[in-house]
Amino acid sequence: MTPIVGAVPEAIYWVLVLLLAAGCLGVIGLAHWRQRPRWITAAAVILGLDVALLALPSPVVPLGVLITLGVFSLAIAILGGGIATAYILKLSTRGLVRPGLFGGIIVTEPNRNRQGLAPNSPASQHEVLRGGRTIGYLERFAVAATLMAGFPEAIAIIVAIKGVGRFTELEAPEARERFIIGTFASLIWASCSAALFYFSLS
């Protein structure tokens, strides 16, 4: 008999774990619906409590609970990570970066000719890091799924693919800053979400 089961009946323990996961996903849904990015902090607290509860010595997970936790983990990673990343980026840039029409940001760069900078030419504005939201969904799904499958080495491949794909867009300081902060925030959130499934197995 594990310490947790000795204090809390097994059925109640797993119900509490699932309620916390559902509550986290519910807060994420409300944050999406009400357009309140800061509510993601409440979801992060609930997720942390659930992961901490699962990290304690716990009973063998029933198959149905395991499957449900797997679905919750992926949903929290994919949906919650988008809000968390956007909120952290907003805090880090203090709202000074202008968003683009296609999920990127608008940067200002001087015009260039074949020899380099074009003298006395006006700066041009264009959007970089396009499709960031869609890429973020796919990135968090891939990270959470590989961690849940017990293959964390794949994260290096995921980050490498993303870096190669964005390499030519990282000349502007704003783009580099957003890429680094956004990637770390997304990876951390996806990893914490996958921990729900991982700790339920251990």
MOTAMO-V461485 format. One record per run of one state. SS is the DSSP state (hx for helix, st for strand, lp for the rest). FROM is the first residue (numbers start at 1). LEN is the number of residues. Records with the same first field share a line. If there is no record, write none. Layout:
SS: FROM-LEN, FROM-LEN
This chain:
lp: 1-2, 8-2, 35-2, 56-7, 94-5, 100-5, 111-1, 114-2, 118-5, 129-3, 149-5, 170-3, 202-1
hx: 3-5, 10-25, 37-19, 63-31, 132-17, 154-16, 173-29
st: 99-1, 105-6, 112-2, 116-2, 123-6
